[in-house]
């Protein structure tokens, strides 16, 4: 009987309470979760740890989630990203979609977060240069 691979998720969020809560949710759902308090921390150590998906807060204390996407996208294909935010700005989900990424509000129930992660993993890696999308112009690979 083949073993089902465990989905590994890197959570990048500067809110430690949210990070811990979503990590518990993911572990309870059979996924592996590792938290990072900033984009800079993820770039320094997280990239060496395999992840099937990144759950990234849009508005972090230093480098933003979209800045992180740009850094990862310029390096080549990367794990899919699900952006999260507690802010209600209408431009955030639009910008995430234009970049080929899913978006979930932090206020959404846990099953919505899980579904977004599972869908992102099923779709696969972001293509090289996914972050270099001009707003309003569809990306040819997504």
N, C-alpha and C positions, 0 to 999 in steps of 0.2 A: 504494500500500500504506500503510495507516494505521500510524502510529508508536504503539507500546505505551507508555503513560505509565509513568514510573519512580516507584516507591513511595518517598516521602520519610518518613524516620523520625527523630524527635527522641528521643535517649536521655538520660534524666535519672537520673544515678547518681553518688553521691559516691565510688565506688570507681573510680579512673582506670584500673586494669588491666582490670576487667570492661568498662567503657565502651569502651576501645580494642579489646578482643577482639571484642565484639559488633558494633562498628562495622565492623571488618574482615570479619566474617561477612556482615553485610548487604551491604556493597559487593561482596564476592565473589559474592553472590547476585543482583546487578544492582539493588540498592536504593541510595538515597542515605541517608547517615547523618550526623547532627550530634550531638555530645555536649555535655551541660551538666552541671556538677558539683553543681548544687543546683536545688531548685524555684524559689528566688529568682532564680537566674541565668536560668532558662527564662522566668520571668514578665517579667524585665527586658528580655531581648533575643530569646529564642526565639519568643515569640508573633508577632514581626514576620516570621518565616521560615516559609513554608508547610510544613506537615507533614500527611501522610496518616494518621499513627499516632504515638502517644507510647509509648515503652517506659520505664516509670517504676518506680524502686526504691521500695518501700513505706517503708523506714526510711532516711531521709536525715539528714544532720547537723543541719539546721535544720527547716524546714517539711517535714512528712512527705508521702509520695506521695498519701495520702488527703486531706491538707489542700490539696495542689495541685489534685486533682480537684474539691474543693469550690469553690476559687477559679475554676477554669475553667468548671465547671457553672453557677455563678451568673451568668456573663457571657453565657450562651447556648450553643447547640450548639457542641461542640468535636470535634476529631479523636478517634477512639476511642483508648482507653488499654489497654495490656497491662501489668499490674503484674508486677514481678519481686521476688523476695526470696531471700536466702540463709538466712533464719530458718525454722524448722520449725513455727511456731505454727499450729495448726489454724484459728484464727479468721481468718487473713489471706485464704486463698482464698475463704472464705465471704463475708467482707466485700466482696471484689472482685466476686464474682458478684452480690451484692445491689445493688451499684452499677452493674451492667450491663457490667462489665469482665472481660476474660480475666485469668488468673493463670498464671505459669510460675515454677517454682523455678529459681534460678540454676544449680543442679546438673544441670538437664535438658540433654540434647544440643542442639546448635545447630538441628537440624531441627525440634525441638519449638518453639523460639523463633520460627523462620521461619514455621511453620504457624500459630502464634497470631497473629502480625502479619498474615499474609495473610487469615486469617479475620476479624480485627477490621476490616481495611480493606474487605473484602467486605460486612460488615454495615453499615458507614458510621458517621456521626458519633453521638456520645452526645447524647441529647436534653437540652434545657435543664432544669436542675434535677436531673440524674441523680444528683448527689452527695447530694441531700437525701432519700435513701431511708432509711426506718426499717428497722433490722435485722429480718429475718424477714418483712417485708411485700413481696410481689413488686412490681416496678416495672411500671406499665402499658405503658410504651413499649419494654421489652426482653424 
